[in-house]
Amino acid sequence: MSKSSHSFFFIIIIFCLLTSNQNIAQLKEIRKLQHSLKFTKDKKSLVDKYNRLAMLSQMRYRDSCQYYSSKALKIADDIDYPKGVADALNCQGVYYLSLNNYLSAKYFNDAFAIYKELRDVENQAQLLMNISVLMFIDNNKSEAKKYIYNADKKIKLAQKDSIRSLILTDILGMDPTLTNVKRNEICKIGLRIAEKYKDYPMIICSQNNIGIQLYNDGKKLEGIEMLRNSLTLAEHEGSEYVKVGAYMALGEMMFDLKKYKEGIAYYELGMKDSEKFGYTDRYLAFADRLYNFYKKKKDTQNAFKYASLLLTKQNEYAIAVKKSGYTYLSYISRENLLEKTKEKYKQEKRLALFLIIIILAMLLTGFFLWLALKNRKRFVEAQLNLHKVSLERNKELEISEKFNTMLISILAHDIREPFSNINMITQLFDKGEIESQEEINMVMSELTKITSQGISFMDGILLWIKSQKHNYNVQKEQLNAVEILNEANQFFVNNQKEKAITIHSSVEQELNFYAPRQIALFIFRNLLNNATKYSKKGSVIYLSASIEDNCTIFKIRDTGNGMCKDTLKSLFDIKAEFFHTSINGGVGVALKISHEMLNKIQGKIWAESEIGKGTTFYVAFQL
């Protein structure tokens, strides 16, 4: 063990001794504050106590954080106490972080505006840091980096720099351009500040950073040992967020060392605590890592499990946003709370100005008339801006509603087929109609194929969901046309056999094209599904492909009943009202989503049809 490692190990031993009473002291403070509430007559002191309770609760008891800060906010507004309002808004922003990032951003910005008016430099730095974390969670990493460095610049101007250790920790996570020398320097500065203020959670966090740096420098066992020790300290201290971060780091280290069993155990512990203490962003990160791991290992059952957990948690997040009622209309009503405090603060300033006007008499009358007109102009401009923002928000909500409805529709439309096949096979087992080993092997092979197709389907849905995000780049790859068409048609082979439908393909074996694999499978699967569904018994489905005008164009033709001109015209027209009626009917949803997917990759889809003569669909992918 190196000399530096011995020093860090010594620090951990000393820290264990120091923190033996720290967690108890924090609990004592909470209980003491709770007990003193009913005896506190001064309302400003009562606000400060509620905000202190909220701050003490935020790392573990998130519901208590929201409860106490709400009480503080109401009283602070009633007594015109700006700092109490700002402190409560900051705690509210922390509570909604990862639960409802729209509200979190609103509360952080409102609190920052008040601290700026009060010239509270330390709390301005804290809010800049909180906003940077919010942006990092929303994947706006360039802005997050800008805000965290502004926070570090601001805290250097404050009289007290106790939160700088936390800011430095966030810099380590947000700036990938730092050299190892610079990272080591930042780790040491952060630890020194945390020790200076006896900030035990941040001492643990700094030790986590040092452990990660040791591992990255090649001292893997020393780094892992330090993280495991800090994990024990975080458990003792009750610093749940720090503990979850240690689980993530240890899990990644175990995977890097190919110790998958230990890595999975750390990820599952992290998921459990993230769920327990409400860290939605961390929960999704753990679940995503486990899903991708099992997917690579082709472990269908576990991959499905974590894909389902991801979708469920994302759905819970959407429901939480909807329940919160955060629209720009509610923004106006909630803004009244802050505006009332600001207005009172402005009235005090106006009174002072009025006294000056009396002293200076009529000489300043013209100036204040001009100032009043200017303020009115600003008010009108602010109202217009708010109206513009409200219209934009309503448009975003409309798009979000359409997307959610489309997602429900396509799940109901496509997921039924593999589950129906699995149900049919299990019924055969229950009735004892599958007896020989050869039949069992054949059935198990079919089940494996169905579940693999189900995984492929889920990958397609997840890719489509990700593609809805701004600036998401869908990656194309070279695909073999025959292989993709065969894979897409596997869902419908049984139905085609039952209807004695023949597939006639003139697609050349060597033909390749470029497209995202899951999008191509999704589109061909739905076109072949429609062709199978609407073809008559004993008919033929014709497949062909050609290269024209720098595009690979596929043609899928059936000999069904065909469509009228009106139906053909509205086939790819995406309207919100259509999706509300199509959830139960399941008609045409996949075609509309296929059209939207192709737009994402500069492709095209169109159809030709004639009553009684069948329908032909064309799909074009750019070379």
N, C-alpha and C positions, 0 to 999 in steps of 0.2 A: 504493500500500500504506500503511495507517495506521501510526501510531507503535507501537501495541500489537502489530501484526502483525510489524513489524520486530523488536521485542523477542523475540517467540516464535521467529522465524526464527533470531535470533542464539543463542538457547538451544539450538536443534536443532543448529546448527553446532558449538557448544561440546560438546554431548552426544556428537556423532559422534567428536570427538577423545578424550573421556573413556572411551568404551566400546570403543575400538580394542583395549584389552587386557582388558576386563572379562569377555568370554565366555571368553577363554583362561584368565583367573584362575579362573573357576568350574570349568572343566575340570580345571585344575591341582589345585584343592581336592578335586574328586571323586577324581582319580587318587591324590592324596596320602593321602586317607582310606582308599581301597581298599588301598593298599600297607601302611598302618599297622595294618590289622585283625589280621593274623597275629602282630604283635608286641605287641598290647595285652593285658595280663594282667588289669588291673582290669576287672571285669565292668560296673561302672557306666559307666566310660569307654567300654567297648565298646558298651553300649546307646546312649549319647549319639552315638557315631559312626555307628551304623546308622541312628538317627533323623535325623541330619544328612544322610546320604546319601539317605534317603527324601525328605526335604524338598527337597533340591536337584534330585531327579529328578522331582518331581510335576508341574512345568510342561511337561515334554517326555517323559521316559521313565517312563510310568505303570506299566508292568510292574515296573520296577526299584523304584519307590516301594512297591509292594505287597510285593515280595520282601524289601527291607531292613527295612520296618516289621514284617513278620511275625517276622523273626529277633529284632528288638529286643523285641517283645512277649513272646516266649517266655523270653528271658533275664531281662527286667525282672520278670516274674512269679516266676521261680525265686528271684531274690535279694531279693524284696520291695522293689522300687524304684518307688513310685507315680508319680513324675513321668515316669519312663521308660515306664511303662505308658500314661499319658495321652498322651504325645507320639506313641507308636506308634499308639494308637487314633485320634488325630486324622488321622495320615497314611492310615490304613486308610479312614477316612471320606471323605477327599479322593479316594482311588483309586476307591471305589465310587460317587462322585457321578455321576449320570446313567446309571450302569451297573446299579446296584441300589440305589435310593433308600431301600428299607427298611433294608438293612444300613448305608448311609451315616448315616441318622438314628440308628440304634442306637449306632454307634461315636462319633458326635459327642456324644450325650447322656452316654454312659459317660465320655468324656474330660472333659466339662464338670463332671461330678459330682466327679471326682478333683481337678481344678484348684480347685474350690470348697473342698474339704476342705484343700487345700494353701494356700489364700488367694493363689493366683497370679492376680492381677487382669488382667494383660496377656493371658494365654492364655484366661481366661474371655471377654474381649472378642473374641478371635479365634474361639472356638467359637460365640459368639452370632452373629458375622458369617457363619460357615460354615452355621449352621442357617438363617439368613435366606435365603442363596443357595439352599439346598435347598428351602425353602418357595416361593421365587419360581419355581423350575423346575417345581414341582408345581402352579403356578398359584394358590397360596394367598397372594395379593399383600398382603392386609391384614395378615396375621400376619407376612409377610416384612418389611414396612415397620416394624412394631412392634419386631421383633428387631434390625433394623439400627440403629435409633435407640437401643435399649438398649445395643448394642455401642459406639456412639459415646459414650454417657454413661459407660460403664464404662472405656473407654480413657483418658478425661480424668482418671480417678482413678489411673492407673498411672504409675509413675516414668518409663517409656519409652513414647513414643507413636508408634513407628516404623510400626505397621500402620494408623495412622489414615488415611493417604493412600488405602489400599485400601478402608477403611470408607466414606470420603467418596465414592469412585468408585461404590460400590454404592448409596449414598443417591441419587446422581444418576439411576441406572437404575431405582430402586424407588419414588421419590416423584414422581409426575407433577404434583403440586400446586405444585412449586417455581416461583417467579417467575424471569425471566431474570436479574434483579439478584442473587438468592440463588444461582442456578446459577453465575454468574461468580465470586461470592465463594467458593463451595465449591471451584471449579476452582483458584483461586489458592492457597487454603489447602492443598489436596492437593498441588499442585506444590511449594509451599514446604517441606512436610514431607518429600516424596520427595527433594528436593535436599539437605535437611539431613542425611539418613541415607545419601545416595548410593545410593538404591534405584532403580537404572536401569530395571527393568521398570515400576515405578510412575511414573517420570518420563514414559516413553512413554505409559502409560495416561492420565496426566493431560493430556498433549498431545492425545491422541485426544479427550478430553472437551472441551478448549478448541476443537479443530477443529470438532467437532459444534456447539458453541455459536456459533462464528463463522458457520457455515452457517445455523443457525436465526435468527441476527440479521440475515441478509441478505447477509453477506459470503461468498457461496457459493464463489467461486474460491479465496479465502484459506483457507477451511475445508477444501476438498478438497486443496489443496496441503499443508497441515499434516498431514492424515491420510496422504497418500501418503508424506511424509517419515518419519512415525512408523512406517509400514509397513516401510520400508527398515530403520529402526533395530531394530524388533522382529525382523526376519529375521536381522540381524547378531547381536543379543543372544541369539537362540534362545528368545525368549518367544513360544511358539507360540499360547497362548491369547489373548494380547494381539493377535497378528497376525490371528487368526481374527475377533476382534471388529472390527478395522479393516476387514477384508473385508466384513463385514456392513454397517457404516456407509457405506462407499464404494458398495456395491451399491445401497443404498436411495437414496443421493444421486443416482446415475446414473439410477435409475428415476424419481426426482422431476423430473430434468431431461430426461426422455424419451430418454435415451441408453441404450436398452435393450440394445444389443449389449455395451457396456462393463459395464453392470450385471449381465448374465448371466455375463460372464467372471469378475467378482469373486465372484458367488455360487458358481460352479462351482469356483473356487480355494478358497473357504471350505469347500465340501463335501469336496473332496479332502483338505485338511489336517485337517478334523474327523474324517474316516474314519481317516486315518493315525495321529493322535495320540489317538483314542478319545474325542472330545467328542460324545457321542451327542445331547445336547440341541441343540447348534449344528447338527449334521448334519440333524436333523429340521426345524429352523427354515429352513435354506437350501432343503431339498427342498420344503417346504411353499410357500415363496414362488415357486419356479420352477413348481411344479404349478399354482398359482392364476394365474400370469402366462400360461402356455400355455393354460390353460382359458379365460381371458377372450379370448385371441387365437383361440380355436377351432382351435388346432394339436393335432389329435387324437393324433398320433404322440408328440410330446414330452410332452403331458399324461399319456398312458398310462405313459410312461417314468418320470416322477417320482412318479406315483401308486404304481407298482410298487415304486420305491425306498423310499417311505414305509412301505408295508405290510411290505416285507422287513426294514427296520431295526426296526420295531415288533415284528415276530416274533422278531428276534434278541434284543431286549431281554427279551421274555417267556421265551425259552429260557434266557438268562443268569440270570434270577431263579429259574427252576426248577432249573437246575444248581447254583446256590448253596445250595440246600437250606434256604432261610431260612423256617423255621416256628417257632412258639413252643416246640416240643419241642427243636429244635436251639438255640433261644435259651437254654434252660435249660442245655444242655451247654456252650455257648460262654460263658455267664455265669459258669460255675465259675472261669474264668480270672481275671475281675475280682473275684469274690467271695472267692477265696483271698487276694488281696492285701488286700482290705478287712478280711477276718477277722483277718489277722495284725496289721493296723494297730489293730483294735479290741482285740485281745489285749494289745497294749502299753499301751493306755489302761486296760484292766481290771487289769493288774498294778500300775500306779501307784495306782489306786483301792484295790486290795487292801492296799498298804503304808500308805495313809492310814487304812484301816479298822483295821489293827493298832495304829496310834498312837492313834486315837480310841477303840479297844477296842469294847466292847459297845454304846456309845451310838448308833452308826450302823448296827447290825445290822438293825434294823427298816426303816430307810430303804432299804438295799440289797435287802432282801427285796421291798419294794414296787416297787423299780425293776426287779428281775428279772421280777416278775409283769407289769409294764407292757410290758417288752420282749417277753415271750412273746405277749401280746395283739397287739402290733404285728406280730410274725412271722406269727401266724395270719391277721391281716387282709391282710398282704402276700401270703400263699399263696392266699387266696381271690381277691384281685384278679388275681393272675397266672393263676389258673384261669379266671376270667371273660374275661380278655384272650385266653387261648388258645382258648376256645370261639368268641369273636368272630372270631379270625383264621381258624380252621377254616371258619367260615361264609363268610368272604370268599373263601377259596381254593375252596370248593365253587361259589360264584357265579361266580368267575373261570373255573373249569374248564367250567361249563355254557356260559358266554358264548363261550369259545374253540371248544368243540365246535359250538355253533350257528353260529359264523362259518364254520368249515370246511364245515359241511353246506350252508349257503346258497350259498357259493362254488361247491361242486361241483354244486349244484342248478340255479343260474341262469346260470352263465358258459358252460355247455356249448353253449347254443342259438346265440348269435352266432358262436362259434368254428366250430360245425358248418356254419353258413351260409357263412362265409368259406372254409372248407375245400372245400365243394362248388363254390363259384365258381372257386377256384384250380384245381381239378381240371378244370373245363370249359376253362379257359385252356390247361392242360397238354395236353389231348387235342385242342386245335385246333378245338373246337366253337364257339368264338366268333370270328368272322372279320370281319364288317362293322363299320364305324365306329359305326353305330347301335346294334349289339349291345354294342360296347365301352362306348359312352357310357351305355347302360342299366345295364350291370354295374357301372361305376365309380360311378354314382349309387346303386346298391344297396349297394355297399361303404361309401360315405360314410354312408349311412343306418344301416348295421349298426354301424359304429365310433362314430357319434354315440350310438346306443342303448347301446353298451358303456360310453361315458363316463357316460351317465345312470345306468346300473346301478352303476358304481363310485362315483358321487356318492351314490347311495342307501346303499350299504354303508358308506361313510365317515361319512355322517350317522348311521347306526344305531350305529356304533362310538362316535362322539362322544356320542350320547345315553345311553350306559351310564355316563358320568361323572356324579358327584354335581353337582347344581345346574346341569346343562346345560339351557339353555332352547331348545327347538325352536321356530323361527319359522314361523308360519302366513302364507299369502298367498292372495289371491283367485285362483281357478282356474276356467277354463271346463270344464264337465263333458264336453262332446262332444270338445273338443280333447284332454283328458287320456286319455279312453277310447280315442280313435283312436291316440294316441301309444303307449299301453301295448299295443295290439293289433298294432303293426307287427311284433313278433317272430314272430307266429304266422300271418301272412297266407298264407305259402306252404303251411304245413300245412293251413290251412283250405281252400285251393284244391284241394289233393291229395285231401282227404276230401269235397269238394263241400259244405262246411259254410257256411251262410248266417248272417250277423249281422243280426238284426232289432232295431233300436234305436228306442225311443220317447222318448229323452231330448231335451228341448227344446234348441234351439240357443242360447237366451239364458240357460240355467241356469248359475249360478255357485255355487261353494261355497268354504269356507275350510279349508286344510290345508297342511302342508309339501309342496312339489311332489314331492320325491324319495320321500317316504313314500307319497303317493298313487299314484305310478307303480309303486312296488314292489308294493303290495297289488293293484292292478288287473291288473298284468302276470301275477302268479301265479294270480289267479282266472281270467283268460282262458286262461292256459296249461292249467289243470286242465279247464276247460270244453271246450277244443279236444281235449285228450288223451282225455277219456272220452266225448265225443259220437260217435254212430254216423255212418257215411257218409251224406251227403245230409240230415243233420238241421239244426236251427236253434238258434242261441244267442240268447236274448232279453235285451236290456238295457233297463232303465228306471230312472227316478229320480223322487223326489218329496220334498216338504218336509213333515215331520211332527214335532210336539213339539219345535220349535226345533232340528231336525236335518235335514240333507240325507241322505236314505237312498237308496243305490243297490241295485238288485236285478239279479243275474246268474244266469240260469236256463239249464240245459242239459237235454237229453232223453236222457241216458245211462242207465246201469244203476241208478244210485242207490246208497244206502248203508243198512246196517242200523242199528238204534238204538244198539248198542254202539259201532260205529265213529263215529257222529255224536256220541255223548257224549264220546269221548276226542279229538275232532278238534282242540280248542284247548287240551288239557291239557298243560302243559309239564312234562315229567319228565326228569331227567338221564339215566336209563337208556334212555329212548326215543331220545335223540340218539346215544348210543353205537351203537345198532343201525341207526339211520337214515342214517348217513354213507354206507354202501354202498348202501342201498336207495333213499334220496332221496325217501321218501314222507312228505308232510305237514309237512316242516320249515318250508317257507315260510309255511304257514298259521299255525303256532304263532308264528313271528316276526312275522307280520302282526298277530296278536292282541296281542303285546307292544308293537309300535310304536303301535297304536291306543290302548292303555292310557296311553302317554306323552302323548298329545294329547287325552285324555278322549273318545275315540271308541269304537265297538263294532263287533264282527263276529260274526255267527251264521249258522247254516245250517238248512235244512229239506230232508228227503230221504225218498224212498219207493222201495223196491226195484222196479225196472222202470219207474219214472216220472221218473227224473232227480233232479237236485239244484238247489236255489236258495240262493245265498249273498247275505247282506245286509251292507252296510257303511254305518255311520252316522258322519257328521262333524258336529260342533257348529257352529251358525251363529256 
